[in-house]
Amino acid sequence: GQRLMWMDRIEEGLAALKKAAEVAPDDPQSQNLLRVLRTQSGRMSGGLEAARATLSLTPDDPRALIGVAGALNNLGRHDEALVVIEQALELDPQAGSAFAYRAYALVRLGDVDRALAEATRGTQVEPYNAETWEHRGHVLRRVGRFEEALADYDRSLALRPGSTMAALHRIHVLTELGRTEETLRLVQGLARKYPHNWLV
């Protein structure tokens, strides 16, 4: 399932992971991968269900809490996500992804200054985590600092070249900057590379 996910064969990956989860329902890795794939395929409530299943199997793992927070953010339940993020940071005060998800929730709630501070902290505690750069890029984009956002998306893509989300966010920034030809070229390239990805 995981290999199919990285090949962007999401539906096949979901089918394989569902079977794996049925055979070994106590495997947190299968549940977490189900969360990721359900989210990537637009099944946000299924993502939350899988994130909660992962957390029930590994209640002391901050990554499981961060997965729940991400799923809550995807459903627009940002206040709930912030509560879960606090729990994750109690377990691991240096979890860069927790700061990134907190920044995402805060920017959606309109607290842009605090969101930028949290996103920046995430990049400082985990500079090799692509997610922290992607989320800081998101905050910078929201405040109209497009060139800085573009640089952060580039950092994220350098760390995780296959990230469809970072690539799509980068395309949005290029559109905001009026770089139409480059935007069109990138969109066409993504559509060829990921013909079955609903986000593309």
N, C-alpha and C positions, 0 to 999 in steps of 0.2 A: 503494500500500500504506500509506504513512504517513497519508494523509488518512483512509483507512478505519479505521486504528488509532485516530485521535483521535475518530472517530465511534463508537467501540466496536463496530465491525463486524469483530471479530477474525478470524473464519474467512475472510471475504472478503479481508481484509488479508493474511493468511497466504498465501492462494492467489496473490495478486498479487505478493507479495514472493518467493515461491518461483520464479515465472516470471522475475522480474527477476534473481534470483540465478543462474538457469540461463543467461540471456542474457549477463549480465555477472558472472561468478563472482569477479572481482577487485575488485568494488565494496564497500568496507568499510561504507558506509552501509546498503546492503541487508542485509548480514550482521548488522549491529548491530540493525536494525529487526526482523529475524527473531528475534534473541535476545529482544527485548522482547516481541514478540507471542507467541512460544512460551511464555515465562514467564507472561504474562497469561492464556494459555489452559490453564495447568496442565501444560505439557510441559516440565518442568524440565531433563531430560537433553538435550532438543533445544535448550534455551536455552544450555546449556554448550557444545554443539557449535557453535552459531552464534557464541557469544562467542569461542571459540578460533579460528574461521575469521576473524573480524574482527581478532583479535590477529595472526594469521599475515600478514595484509595490511598491518597498521600496527603493527609490533612496538615502535616508539618512542613510541607514543601512550599516555599515561597513562590516557586514557578507555577505551581497549581493555582495558587491564589491570584497570581498575575494573569493566568489564563482566564479565570472567572471575571476578573476586572475588565480584560479586553473584550470578552463576550458581552458584558453589561454595557460597555461603551458602544459596541456595535449596535446594540438595541436602543441607544439613546438614554440609557439609565445611568447617567453620569454621577449623580449623587451616591447611588449604591456602589458604583465602581470606586469612588473615592474612599468609602469605608473599607472595602476589601483591600485596596492598595495600602492603607494604613496597617492592616493586619500583616500583609506581605513584608512591609518595611520593618515591622517589629521582629520578624524572623530573620531578615537579611537587610540591614540598613544600607548596604551597598548594591542593591539590585537596580541596575540601570534601567531595565525595562519597566520597573515600578514607577520610576520618575517619568519615563516617557509616557506611560499610560495615564499618570496623574496629569501631566501636561495636556494630553489630549482631552481629558475630562474637563479640565479648567478652561481651556480655550473654548470648548463647546458651551460652557456655562458663562462665558463672557469675561472671565478673570484673566485677561491676556498677559498682563505684566507678571503675574505669579506663574502663569503657564510657561512663559519664556524662561523664567528663573529655574523652574523644575526641569524643563527640557534641557537646558544648558547643564544643569547638575547631572542629569543622566549621561550626557556625552562625556562629562569629566570623570565619573566613576566607572564607566564602561566605554572607553573610546573605541573599542573594537567590536562593539555591538551595533550592527546595522540599524536595528530598530530605534536606538536612541537618536541617531542622526536623522532618520526618516521623520520621527515625531517632532524634532526641533525644526526641521524644514517645514513641517505642516504649520507650526505656530508662526514661524517667520512669514510664511505665505499669507496667513490670516491677517497679519499686521502690515502687509504691503511691502515687506522687505524681500523682494523677489530674487535679487541677485544672490543674497545670502542664503535664501531657501534653496535656490538652484545648487549652490555649492554643497549644502548639506545633503541634498538628494544624491548628488554625485558621490559624496563620501559613502552614503548608505549603499549605493549600487557598486562601489568599488569593493565593499566588504561582503556584499551578497548580490552578485551580478544577476541572478535569476529573479529578483524581487519585482513582480508585476506591479505591486502597489507603489513602490518607490518610483518605478518607471512612469506610471500613470500620473503620479503627483508631479514629477518632473515635467511631463507634457503640459499639465495645467499651468505651471509657472511659465513655461515657454510661450504659451498662449497669452498669458497676462503681459508678457514682455513684448508681444507683437511679433514674435519670431515664427511666422506662419509656415514658411517652407520647411524649416527644421522640424516643427511640430508635425506636419503632415507626413514627412519622411519617417519619423519615429512611430507614429500611429500605424502606418502601413507595415512597418517592420514588426511591430508587436502583433498585429493581426495575422501576419504570415506565420510568426513563431508560435502564437497561442490561438489557433483558430477556434478552439472550444471554450475559451475563457470568457465567462459572461461579463467580467469587468472590462475587457478589451472591446 
